[in-house]
Amino acid sequence: MNKFCFVIHPLSLEDVARYEPGAKGKGDAIVRKIMEWMPPWNVAHVTGVRAPDGREIEGWFVSAPLLPEQMMEFPREEVYGRILKAIQIGVDLGAQVAGLGAFTAVVGDGGVTINERSPIPVTTGNSLTIAAGVQSFFRGAREMEIDPASAAAVVVGATGSIGSACVHLIAPRVKHVVMVARNETRLRKFHGEHAPLLPCETSFTTNISDAVRRAQLVLTATSSTQDIIEPEDLQTGAVVCELSLPHDVSRRVALERPDVLVTEGGNMVVPGTPRFERVRERGNDFDLNLPPRTALACMSETMVLALEGRFEPYTLGRGIDLAKVVEIEALAARDGFTLADMRAFDAAITPEKIAATRNAAAKRRREVVA
Ligand SMILES: NC(=O)c1ccc[n+]([C@@H]2O[C@H](COP(=O)([O-])OP(=O)(O)OC[C@H]3O[C@@H](n4cnc5c(N)ncnc54)[C@H](OP(=O)(O)O)[C@@H]3O)[C@@H](O)[C@H]2O)c1
């Protein structure tokens, strides 16, 4: 049976308590300090991932236990060292390919150096995240009855690994794409090189509020460690497809903007009878904070590579090969992976909730006209 490992890390202090229940109730400063010296460990044993034709794989979620801001602030070599130690745990268990979760794929050069130093091939999983994200983005538009062809879309994190590919995949179906990032020099260069290749109107800005105010459709894929999408900026009835981990969209949006559809774009249903069993507490499931049988798209890419016996550094760095996005989407579909139902702010988005969101948008539009 082919084997994989996937490097995870806590995205917040709440996550630390889910990974390690013993951390509950301890002060934030103590938890952060403990994490500074906490070694990588084997968190969960993944079984039951089975393609429709019976091919099955086994894997492990291994943790490089640092928070996103620690990943970005600690000396680069130290962070690489932790990620490589986590991968080594998987290698010792027989893993043949490794995936990088969340900030382990963002830090430094997006997996390139980690792959060079790893004994097994490494992928960021971003190709399938892009495919799932674009599917989710247009599903959101459909649900909110927005015609993309006459809509403006904003991609926040447009110069990034995920965002830059999303710009190219969204552009053929919308009227206008606004590209957003922080570094103006890089953004201007990116826009200059890519705009001539895109079949729609384009613009760019480093001002997120300004961009979001101009768009009915928003896709966000940034490495921000703080909220950057705020309720007061969103258009009535807007759709926000959130790929960032940790999330970019303020929780205030859930409370203050019932007319806006926010959806996590990168979740997939895993085929077979997947189980993520805690290694330290056998018999207990590891809580990914997702519905049953659901994994992140980047995890799913790693699983697909294992199912397909494609032990290669499939997705690395910031320049994504769009042909690979198309290929991994097709391989994932063949292996039985499907886009998960819509979800945001830790809750499912039911058909009733979508109808209520559409109604709230219609009401708000009437109020603005009156
Ligand atoms: N859902 C999933 O399955 C999944 C899978 C993989 C990754 N992810 C998440 O996706 C996100 C993006 O990953 P990536 O690999 O594409 O990262 P990346 O290549 O490092 O790109 C990050 C982008 O975000 C921009 N950015 C960072 N901070 C920003 C801010 N405060 N405001 C505006 N733009 C900002 C960066 O540009 P500047 O530096 O110029 O600002 C860059 O364009 C991460 O949160 C990652 O954890 C999710």
The ligand as an SDF file (V2000), in Angstrom:
LIG
                    3D

 48 52  0  0  0  0  0  0  0  0999 V2000
   -7.4550   25.6150    2.0630 N   0  0  0  0  0  0  0  0  0  0  0  0
   -6.3830   24.8880    1.7170 C   0  0  0  0  0  0  0  0  0  0  0  0
   -6.4400   23.6800    1.4610 O   0  0  0  0  0  0  0  0  0  0  0  0
   -5.0560   25.5870    1.6060 C   0  0  0  0  0  0  0  0  0  0  0  0
   -4.0050   24.9060    1.0000 C   0  0  0  0  0  0  0  0  0  0  0  0
   -2.7860   25.5390    0.8670 C   0  0  0  0  0  0  0  0  0  0  0  0
   -2.6230   26.8370    1.3560 C   0  0  0  0  0  0  0  0  0  0  0  0
   -3.6510   27.4670    1.9770 N   0  0  0  0  0  0  0  0  0  0  0  0
   -3.5020   28.8540    2.4760 C   0  0  0  0  0  0  0  0  0  0  0  0
   -3.5530   29.7560    1.3720 O   0  0  0  0  0  0  0  0  0  0  0  0
   -2.8750   30.9650    1.7150 C   0  0  0  0  0  0  0  0  0  0  0  0
   -1.9710   31.4260    0.5820 C   0  0  0  0  0  0  0  0  0  0  0  0
   -0.9370   30.4700    0.3660 O   0  0  0  0  0  0  0  0  0  0  0  0
    0.1670   30.6930   -0.7840 P   0  0  0  0  0  0  0  0  0  0  0  0
    1.0030   29.4680   -0.8020 O   0  0  0  0  0  0  0  0  0  0  0  0
   -0.4670   31.1730   -2.0410 O   0  0  0  0  0  0  0  0  0  0  0  0
    1.0010   31.8980   -0.1100 O   0  0  0  0  0  0  0  0  0  0  0  0
    2.0890   32.8610   -0.7820 P   0  0  0  0  0  0  0  0  0  0  0  0
    2.6000   32.2960   -2.0600 O   0  0  0  0  0  0  0  0  0  0  0  0
    3.0610   33.2210    0.2740 O   0  0  0  0  0  0  0  0  0  0  0  0
    1.2450   34.1700   -1.1830 O   0  0  0  0  0  0  0  0  0  0  0  0
    0.6820   35.0110   -0.2210 C   0  0  0  0  0  0  0  0  0  0  0  0
    0.0450   36.2040   -0.9080 C   0  0  0  0  0  0  0  0  0  0  0  0
   -0.6300   36.9780    0.0880 O   0  0  0  0  0  0  0  0  0  0  0  0
   -0.1950   38.3440   -0.0030 C   0  0  0  0  0  0  0  0  0  0  0  0
   -0.3530   38.9190    1.3380 N   0  0  0  0  0  0  0  0  0  0  0  0
    0.2420   38.5280    2.4820 C   0  0  0  0  0  0  0  0  0  0  0  0
   -0.1960   39.2570    3.5120 N   0  0  0  0  0  0  0  0  0  0  0  0
   -1.1120   40.1180    2.9990 C   0  0  0  0  0  0  0  0  0  0  0  0
   -1.9140   41.1410    3.5680 C   0  0  0  0  0  0  0  0  0  0  0  0
   -1.8680   41.4330    4.8770 N   0  0  0  0  0  0  0  0  0  0  0  0
   -2.7390   41.8340    2.7450 N   0  0  0  0  0  0  0  0  0  0  0  0
   -2.7950   41.5650    1.4170 C   0  0  0  0  0  0  0  0  0  0  0  0
   -2.0590   40.5920    0.8280 N   0  0  0  0  0  0  0  0  0  0  0  0
   -1.2150   39.8990    1.6100 C   0  0  0  0  0  0  0  0  0  0  0  0
    1.2390   38.2380   -0.5240 C   0  0  0  0  0  0  0  0  0  0  0  0
    1.6950   39.3910   -1.1590 O   0  0  0  0  0  0  0  0  0  0  0  0
    2.5570   40.5040   -0.3710 P   0  0  0  0  0  0  0  0  0  0  0  0
    3.6700   39.8270    0.3140 O   0  0  0  0  0  0  0  0  0  0  0  0
    2.9440   41.4900   -1.4100 O   0  0  0  0  0  0  0  0  0  0  0  0
    1.5670   41.0950    0.5420 O   0  0  0  0  0  0  0  0  0  0  0  0
    1.0440   37.1350   -1.5820 C   0  0  0  0  0  0  0  0  0  0  0  0
    0.4400   37.6780   -2.7380 O   0  0  0  0  0  0  0  0  0  0  0  0
   -2.1680   30.6860    3.0460 C   0  0  0  0  0  0  0  0  0  0  0  0
   -2.9670   31.2110    4.0910 O   0  0  0  0  0  0  0  0  0  0  0  0
   -2.1670   29.1670    3.1360 C   0  0  0  0  0  0  0  0  0  0  0  0
   -2.1360   28.7050    4.4660 O   0  0  0  0  0  0  0  0  0  0  0  0
   -4.8650   26.8690    2.0740 C   0  0  0  0  0  0  0  0  0  0  0  0
  1  2  1  0
  2  3  2  0
  2  4  1  0
  4  5  1  0
  4 48  2  0
  5  6  2  0
  6  7  1  0
  7  8  2  0
  8  9  1  0
  8 48  1  0
  9 10  1  0
  9 46  1  0
 10 11  1  0
 11 12  1  0
 11 44  1  0
 12 13  1  0
 13 14  1  0
 14 15  2  0
 14 16  1  0
 14 17  1  0
 17 18  1  0
 18 19  2  0
 18 20  1  0
 18 21  1  0
 21 22  1  0
 22 23  1  0
 23 24  1  0
 23 42  1  0
 24 25  1  0
 25 26  1  0
 25 36  1  0
 26 27  1  0
 26 35  1  0
 27 28  2  0
 28 29  1  0
 29 30  1  0
 29 35  2  0
 30 31  1  0
 30 32  2  0
 32 33  1  0
 33 34  2  0
 34 35  1  0
 36 37  1  0
 36 42  1  0
 37 38  1  0
 38 39  2  0
 38 40  1  0
 38 41  1  0
 42 43  1  0
 44 45  1  0
 44 46  1  0
 46 47  1  0
M  CHG  2   8   1  16  -1
M  END
$$$$
